[in-house]
Amino acid sequence: MTADTAQAESVAPAGWRRLEAKGFSELVGPVWFRKEAGGVRFGFRAEDRHANPNGVIHGGMLMYFADHVLGALAWHACGRRPCATLSMNCDFLAAARPGDWIEGNAEVTRKGRAVIFIRGMLEKDGAPILTADSVWKVIGER
């Protein structure tokens, strides 16, 4: 894949907006988002640089993206206050490859004052490729 091809493939489908990135997210992005009736959905275009030596998207990249998707919901659910991942368990269901458009969504399954439980899924072409369950700590709450 040439640099021009990689750049063209990093563009999102119509209706998606690029998310501002800082730090690590800037290195592995871009990440895109789209507002929907039920909240926000996130996506990214898998590139060669996201792949492992076997030519499939590295599990670490998928886990980063899942953490980003679930974390965005945790942040929103706690009133846009800082929060941190306490735990995240992922199940890999199918492979993704460079060029694939990968989307993620999540839902709060239980929420307390200091801890939030969230379940999410990553999909490719409408089919699940990863599920994740996570626990989030609202910073400053006991």
Secondary structure, DSSP 8 states (H G I E B T S, - for coil): --HHHHHHHTS--TT-EE----THHHHH---EEEEETTEEEEEEE--GGGB-TTSSB-HHHHHHHHHHHHHHHHHHHTTS--EEEEEEEEEE-S---TT-EEEEEEEEEEE-SSEEEEEEEEEETTEEEEEEEEEEEETT--
